[in-house]
Structure formats: C-alpha cells, structure tokens
Amino acid sequence: MRAGDGPGGLAPTEALATDGDGAFLRLEGVRKSFADLVVLDGVDLAIRRGEVVCVLGPSGSGKSTLLRCVNLLSPPDSGRIVLEGEEITGRGEAGIDFVRQRVGMVFQQFNLFPLKTALENVTLAPRAVLGRDEGECRRRGEELLDRVGMSDKVAEYPDRLSGGQQQRVAIARALAMDPHVMLFDEVTSALDPELVKEVLDVMRELADEGMTMLVVTHEIGFAREAADRVIFMDGGVIVEEGPPAQVIDAPRHERTKAFLGLVLEH
Amino acid sequence: MDQLVDQFFDFGIMFDPDNFDKVMAGFWFTIKLAIIAGILSLLWGLVLAVLRQTPGKLGRIIRWPVIAYIDVFRGIPALLVILIVSTALGALSQPDLETGAGALLPRWIGVPDWFGQPAPFWYGVIAITITYGAYMAEVYRAGIEAVPSGQMEAARSLGMSHRQAMRQVIVPQAVRKVIPPLLNDFIALMKDTTLVSFIGLIEVVQAGYDIASETFSSSALTLGALLFVLVTIPLARLVDWMIARQQARYERGIA
C-alpha cells in the first residue's frame, strides 16, 4: 500500500508497467527438472494486472513448482519470466531482489517464524529488507493483522494459534511487503476442514480488492467463484485453461474431466 | 581395607592446608580456562557453522576450507594441538640466532601474558578453542539442518537475504535446539583443559600428581576428581532436564 491509499486498500495506485500485450506477469517456455524428473515441461502463461488465476491439477503435476519458479525460490532451468516488463530470469541476485519485493508468497505449512509473535512475524521483513522504522512497521502490521481478523492475537506466538489463524498471519506477513502479486501454494491443504473458510474469506477479499493472484488450490468451489481464469495442469504442462465455468463445469480435455470427476464426486 | 581408604581418601593429606590450597589453585586454573575457552569455542563454532552454510557455487570458496578445517581438527587429539600451538607460538616469537633474522611474531602474541595469566594458560585457550570450535560447529550444523526448510523459504520469499534469514530466523531456532549437546561438549572441553599440564601449567591434575608423588597416596588426585564431579554432574543433570523438557514440548507439538 502506498501513501494516499485508504487504510483498507491493497491495490497499488500507480500505473504499473506491463509488457506489450498488457501482461503483468509472463512466463515463456519455463522448464524445470529435478535430476531426471521433468517437473515443468515448457509452461507459457500471461497474467494481467488484477487477475485471479487458479491452478488445478493432480499432485506431481508441477503446480507448486510453477509458483516457486515465479519468485525464483526454485529458478527455472530455461525459459523466461517477465514481471512488470522486466525480465527476472538470468539476472542473478538482481532478478531475485526485484521479484521478491514485488511478489508475496503464502505456503501450505504456513512457515511462520516460531520464536516471533504474530506482529513480529509481520514486521520482520519490512524492517530488515526495506529498513522501515519500527513505529511505522508496527502500526502497519497491526493494521494488516486487523484486516485478516487477527487484531486480538498480535502478541501471540504461532504455537498458540490454530492453523487457520497461523495462515491468516502468514497472509498479513506477505502483504506487509506491499506485493503487487500474491502466490498461494495450497494454503488450505494443511488445515482442518472447519478452518478452511476463514482463510478463503481473506483470499476472496484480497481478490475483490484487485490483488493479482496466482492460486494453486484443491478448493474447486473457491476456484469456481473467485477465479477469473482456471488453469488445469498435468505432467508439467498446461492442459487446459479458460474461465471457471468452462474449465470446471464443461472441461474439454479428457485428463481434466478425469481429474475433476475424482475431485468432485464426493 | 584401611590401606585402600588411605590410598584414596586420606583426609589428612586431602585437607592438609598446603595440599588443599595447591589443588584448589589448580582447579581454579581449570575453571578459568574452561570458561574462557568454552565461550570462545561456542562463538568460533557458530561462526564456522554459519560459514559452512554459505549458499551457491561461489560459496564453495568459503564452504570447502571450513569443511576441511572442521574435519582436520576433529581428527587431531587436543593434546597434539596444545603442544603444536605452544611450541610454534613460542618459537616463532624468538629471533633466529643463526641468521640474525627478526622474530615472525611479536613477543606479546608468541608468549602472551594477557590479564596476568601465564603463557601456557593462553596456549591452552587457543588450542582448545581451535579444537572444540570444530566440534561445536558440527553441533550447530545439526541444529541449523534441523530447522525446517520452509523457514528459510519463507524468509527468502519475503525478500530477506540469506544472511538476514540466517541471523534473524534460522540461527535463533538452531541454537535453542542444540543447547543440550553444546553443554555436553562443554563438559568434555572442561576435562580436556587438564591437558595443559603437559605444557607446564600447574592445574588440578598436575597439582594432585605432584602431591601424590610426594606422599605415595592418591588422595590429592581423588580430591581433584571430586572437584570435577562437583561441577560436571550438575551440568549433566541440567542437560538431561533440558532434553526432557524439549521432548515434552515436541510431544505437545510446539518444539
């Protein structure tokens, strides 16, 4: 959030660079292998600003690796990734710094820092990376924790929070770096069923506010209602993509049908 | 039976004021040496362990020498390191009488008498820090590797550098995990400080041995052993208590 935004606003106000086709985040021919195992076998993807893209697919299809390539936690072996008109691949530390300060990530296992309170989890990176002063970070951190409904838990340590609460703190922690894009890696998969909704609600709100989101999920309901576009991946490639009504309710590809049949039948 | 008691527990010898003072003075050296070398080893070991985690291909320039250091000094007896340090430092601070060349090291380094402690004391501190730094680096390493990889990923995904992530996130968690094994190493370190008797420091073992040679009774050595046990057994119990507490936390799912 920039100065001048309303307290609840998350969408960046300034015009952000896009490349020629209006894409905000673009992947071209992204490939990634681990030893002999090809995990991503040439992925092309262009995401517009403010778009919410959900990625579905069986385990091992390369969905999570795709997210980890985008923020270079797991740099691609080949192919290009362009964010806001700047190529981030092949630029070493400069590319890493560029993408990590613009792209936030939330993990399946929350990965909160256990020795820090909820608020300290949120303020650590703005202080360490952006060098912001403590008072400002505190104020902003409390604001973000309030947004995810955790204002009464700012001083709690992660081991005193439920999974859903931890995940909401993790979302606030990522938002504290003012990301332009958010990556969600199966963020509800480790949660007890009754805690899934509180996390999805926060994500829906973010989507409504115009955050650009790339969401790997097994929550078909969330994808159907929150996504602008759904991507189905299998075997390291994008098999099918389109609006949720098309991909989820009228899939064309056999592999998509088979997967959705298994997921939706119960 | 009496003969055995006299051999090991002759209170007349143990508590003879001269003998007792001599053993206590020796033990005091042992304690000072153990505390100073212990603190330095803890710091040096942490530095080594963190350097060992330097990431990337270029990081090999740092990683490999560190690994070599740790492997070498874990494989050499502490006594040998003590003897090498004392002979080398002593000799390198002497001018070469044959060639007339000056000394390689200034005398205040080669024959240190910092804080009023004799040179063998500091040779011992240096040698034990070199050796136990290597041991403790391995303990820290186990702690660092026991921190889930998601912690580093979360920190890096927030834009923190490897160094920031290590300092703010990984090392604080790692150190907590390894306090009990570090204390175990400290007990071993404390016992190994007695090896400085080889380079002329009258610490507790040497003091007891001198008295035993005069009296033909082992009682002064027994006294030294009792003094050790007085310190090491509480430490060992502390370690057990900490491990049990960690285990309980782990079982409750919060460690």
Chai-1 contact restraints between the chains, C-beta under 6 A:
chainA,res_idxA,chainB,res_idxB,connection_type,confidence,min_distance_angstrom,max_distance_angstrom,comment,restraint_id
A,N71,B,S157,contact,1.0,0.0,6.0,A-B,restraint_1
A,L73,B,E153,contact,1.0,0.0,6.0,A-B,restraint_2
A,R100,B,G159,contact,1.0,0.0,6.0,A-B,restraint_3
A,Q101,B,G159,contact,1.0,0.0,6.0,A-B,restraint_4
A,M105,B,S157,contact,1.0,0.0,6.0,A-B,restraint_5
A,Q109,B,G150,contact,1.0,0.0,6.0,A-B,restraint_6
A,N111,B,G150,contact,1.0,0.0,6.0,A-B,restraint_7
A,N111,B,A154,contact,1.0,0.0,6.0,A-B,restraint_8
A,F113,B,V169,contact,1.0,0.0,6.0,A-B,restraint_9
A,L115,B,P172,contact,1.0,0.0,6.0,A-B,restraint_10
A,A125,B,L158,contact,1.0,0.0,6.0,A-B,restraint_11
A,A125,B,G159,contact,1.0,0.0,6.0,A-B,restraint_12
A,A125,B,M160,contact,1.0,0.0,6.0,A-B,restraint_13
A,A128,B,M160,contact,1.0,0.0,6.0,A-B,restraint_14
A,A128,B,Q164,contact,1.0,0.0,6.0,A-B,restraint_15
A,V129,B,G159,contact,1.0,0.0,6.0,A-B,restraint_16
A,V129,B,M160,contact,1.0,0.0,6.0,A-B,restraint_17
A,D159,B,I254,contact,1.0,0.0,6.0,A-B,restraint_18
A,M177,B,L158,contact,1.0,0.0,6.0,A-B,restraint_19
